[in-house]
Amino acid sequence: MEITITHCRYAPKWESLQQVIRETTNEPRGQLVRISRDDNGCSYRAPGVYSLEFRQNNNTVLPIRLEIVAVGKKPVSDLDRRIEFVKDDPALAEAVRIGYKNMAEAQREAEAETE
């Protein structure tokens, strides 16, 4: 399962997210059993990409990729999808990667200027 939440300042409380997952999977007693940041960060409410595990009623584990996207940022999954779309053309895929890298650098520079 993949969940992307855009234009936010914080991740939802984990109990709230667990309830949403319970309702969407029809697993009323399911539980989030693992939450980890893909960048090994220590802030568990900050924007970023998280790997979650949700234990279902039959004791199987559903892996979940959660992306919390800060206000004004683009989801990482957008880049992944665009690269997947052009993966058969390595030059085009590299151009997409470079374009996103340049865009991210320009955004960081603009943020630094406003501080």
BALOBA-1460 file (C-alpha; in Angstrom, 3 decimals):
// residues 115
<rec num="1" residu="m" x="0.000" y="0.000" z="0.000"/>
<rec num="2" residu="e" x="1.207" y="3.537" z="-0.729"/>
<rec num="3" residu="i" x="-0.097" y="6.662" z="0.984"/>
<rec num="4" residu="t" x="0.994" y="10.177" z="0.028"/>
<rec num="5" residu="i" x="-0.180" y="13.179" z="2.027"/>
<rec num="6" residu="t" x="0.750" y="16.515" z="0.476"/>
<rec num="7" residu="h" x="0.773" y="20.142" z="1.594"/>
<rec num="8" residu="c" x="1.176" y="19.505" z="5.302"/>
<rec num="9" residu="r" x="3.411" y="20.480" z="8.175"/>
<rec num="10" residu="y" x="3.363" y="17.226" z="10.164"/>
<rec num="11" residu="a" x="2.504" y="13.563" z="9.789"/>
<rec num="12" residu="p" x="-0.846" y="12.631" z="11.313"/>
<rec num="13" residu="k" x="-0.863" y="11.101" z="14.767"/>
<rec num="14" residu="w" x="-0.080" y="7.425" z="14.350"/>
<rec num="15" residu="e" x="-3.328" y="6.380" z="16.049"/>
<rec num="16" residu="s" x="-5.284" y="8.406" z="13.470"/>
<rec num="17" residu="l" x="-3.339" y="6.895" z="10.587"/>
<rec num="18" residu="q" x="-3.838" y="3.413" z="12.028"/>
<rec num="19" residu="q" x="-7.600" y="4.025" z="12.076"/>
<rec num="20" residu="v" x="-7.593" y="5.121" z="8.418"/>
<rec num="21" residu="i" x="-5.638" y="1.986" z="7.452"/>
<rec num="22" residu="r" x="-8.030" y="-0.193" z="9.468"/>
<rec num="23" residu="e" x="-10.988" y="1.273" z="7.602"/>
<rec num="24" residu="t" x="-9.433" y="1.040" z="4.136"/>
<rec num="25" residu="t" x="-8.282" y="-2.562" z="4.632"/>
<rec num="26" residu="n" x="-11.438" y="-3.650" z="6.490"/>
<rec num="27" residu="e" x="-9.232" y="-4.909" z="9.339"/>
<rec num="28" residu="p" x="-10.889" y="-3.409" z="12.461"/>
<rec num="29" residu="r" x="-8.347" y="-4.954" z="14.854"/>
<rec num="30" residu="g" x="-5.245" y="-4.443" z="12.697"/>
<rec num="31" residu="q" x="-2.280" y="-2.613" z="14.220"/>
<rec num="32" residu="l" x="0.693" y="-0.591" z="13.060"/>
<rec num="33" residu="v" x="3.630" y="-2.632" z="14.335"/>
<rec num="34" residu="r" x="6.582" y="-0.816" z="12.752"/>
<rec num="35" residu="i" x="7.254" y="2.792" z="11.819"/>
<rec num="36" residu="s" x="10.640" y="3.847" z="10.463"/>
<rec num="37" residu="r" x="11.932" y="6.793" z="8.483"/>
<rec num="38" residu="d" x="13.676" y="5.871" z="5.243"/>
<rec num="39" residu="d" x="16.349" y="8.518" z="5.949"/>
<rec num="40" residu="n" x="16.944" y="7.123" z="9.476"/>
<rec num="41" residu="g" x="15.846" y="10.452" z="10.954"/>
<rec num="42" residu="c" x="14.530" y="10.629" z="14.484"/>
<rec num="43" residu="s" x="11.542" y="12.976" z="14.081"/>
<rec num="44" residu="y" x="8.484" y="10.800" z="13.639"/>
<rec num="45" residu="r" x="6.046" y="13.585" z="12.786"/>
<rec num="46" residu="a" x="8.214" y="15.534" z="10.320"/>
<rec num="47" residu="p" x="7.682" y="15.408" z="6.549"/>
<rec num="48" residu="g" x="9.550" y="12.563" z="4.891"/>
<rec num="49" residu="v" x="9.175" y="8.996" z="3.651"/>
<rec num="50" residu="y" x="8.249" y="6.311" z="6.163"/>
<rec num="51" residu="s" x="8.114" y="2.524" z="5.965"/>
<rec num="52" residu="l" x="5.263" y="1.087" z="8.000"/>
<rec num="53" residu="e" x="4.063" y="-2.419" z="8.755"/>
<rec num="54" residu="f" x="0.431" y="-3.111" z="9.551"/>
<rec num="55" residu="r" x="-0.399" y="-6.457" z="11.160"/>
<rec num="56" residu="q" x="-3.717" y="-7.721" z="9.853"/>
<rec num="57" residu="n" x="-6.221" y="-9.934" z="11.663"/>
<rec num="58" residu="n" x="-4.818" y="-13.098" z="10.052"/>
<rec num="59" residu="n" x="-1.297" y="-12.207" z="11.336"/>
<rec num="60" residu="t" x="0.005" y="-11.259" z="7.892"/>
<rec num="61" residu="v" x="1.938" y="-8.022" z="7.629"/>
<rec num="62" residu="l" x="0.996" y="-5.389" z="5.069"/>
<rec num="63" residu="p" x="3.970" y="-3.181" z="4.083"/>
<rec num="64" residu="i" x="3.034" y="0.480" z="3.650"/>
<rec num="65" residu="r" x="5.035" y="3.322" z="2.148"/>
<rec num="66" residu="l" x="3.930" y="6.657" z="3.619"/>
<rec num="67" residu="e" x="5.146" y="9.934" z="2.184"/>
<rec num="68" residu="i" x="4.462" y="13.154" z="4.077"/>
<rec num="69" residu="v" x="5.134" y="16.104" z="1.772"/>
<rec num="70" residu="a" x="5.785" y="19.545" z="3.259"/>
<rec num="71" residu="v" x="3.973" y="22.650" z="2.085"/>
<rec num="72" residu="g" x="5.428" y="23.784" z="-1.250"/>
<rec num="73" residu="k" x="7.373" y="20.563" z="-1.930"/>
<rec num="74" residu="k" x="6.809" y="17.888" z="-4.574"/>
<rec num="75" residu="p" x="6.353" y="14.218" z="-3.657"/>
<rec num="76" residu="v" x="9.326" y="11.911" z="-4.206"/>
<rec num="77" residu="s" x="6.851" y="9.464" z="-5.732"/>
<rec num="78" residu="d" x="6.288" y="11.936" z="-8.600"/>
<rec num="79" residu="l" x="9.928" y="11.538" z="-9.588"/>
<rec num="80" residu="d" x="9.723" y="7.751" z="-9.232"/>
<rec num="81" residu="r" x="6.660" y="7.645" z="-11.495"/>
<rec num="82" residu="r" x="8.202" y="9.937" z="-14.094"/>
<rec num="83" residu="i" x="11.390" y="7.868" z="-14.208"/>
<rec num="84" residu="e" x="9.322" y="4.665" z="-14.484"/>
<rec num="85" residu="f" x="7.473" y="6.233" z="-17.431"/>
<rec num="86" residu="v" x="10.725" y="6.944" z="-19.305"/>
<rec num="87" residu="k" x="12.812" y="4.017" z="-18.029"/>
<rec num="88" residu="d" x="13.192" y="2.511" z="-21.515"/>
<rec num="89" residu="d" x="15.132" y="5.601" z="-22.589"/>
<rec num="90" residu="p" x="18.142" y="5.979" z="-20.245"/>
<rec num="91" residu="a" x="19.029" y="9.442" z="-21.563"/>
<rec num="92" residu="l" x="15.503" y="10.725" z="-20.962"/>
<rec num="93" residu="a" x="15.372" y="9.131" z="-17.491"/>
<rec num="94" residu="e" x="18.658" y="10.853" z="-16.598"/>
<rec num="95" residu="a" x="17.304" y="14.173" z="-17.893"/>
<rec num="96" residu="v" x="14.270" y="13.793" z="-15.610"/>
<rec num="97" residu="r" x="16.563" y="13.047" z="-12.644"/>
<rec num="98" residu="i" x="18.764" y="16.064" z="-13.402"/>
<rec num="99" residu="g" x="15.719" y="18.302" z="-13.855"/>
<rec num="100" residu="y" x="14.365" y="17.359" z="-10.434"/>
<rec num="101" residu="k" x="17.801" y="17.779" z="-8.840"/>
<rec num="102" residu="n" x="18.181" y="21.259" z="-10.366"/>
<rec num="103" residu="m" x="14.651" y="22.189" z="-9.302"/>
<rec num="104" residu="a" x="15.338" y="21.042" z="-5.722"/>
<rec num="105" residu="e" x="18.598" y="23.012" z="-5.609"/>
<rec num="106" residu="a" x="16.874" y="26.157" z="-6.901"/>
<rec num="107" residu="q" x="14.155" y="25.741" z="-4.291"/>
<rec num="108" residu="r" x="16.733" y="25.389" z="-1.478"/>
<rec num="109" residu="e" x="18.540" y="28.515" z="-2.705"/>
<rec num="110" residu="a" x="15.281" y="30.483" z="-2.777"/>
<rec num="111" residu="e" x="14.453" y="29.341" z="0.760"/>
<rec num="112" residu="a" x="17.933" y="30.362" z="1.955"/>
<rec num="113" residu="e" x="17.488" y="33.837" z="0.435"/>
<rec num="114" residu="t" x="14.214" y="34.390" z="2.305"/>
<rec num="115" residu="e" x="15.747" y="33.488" z="5.685"/>
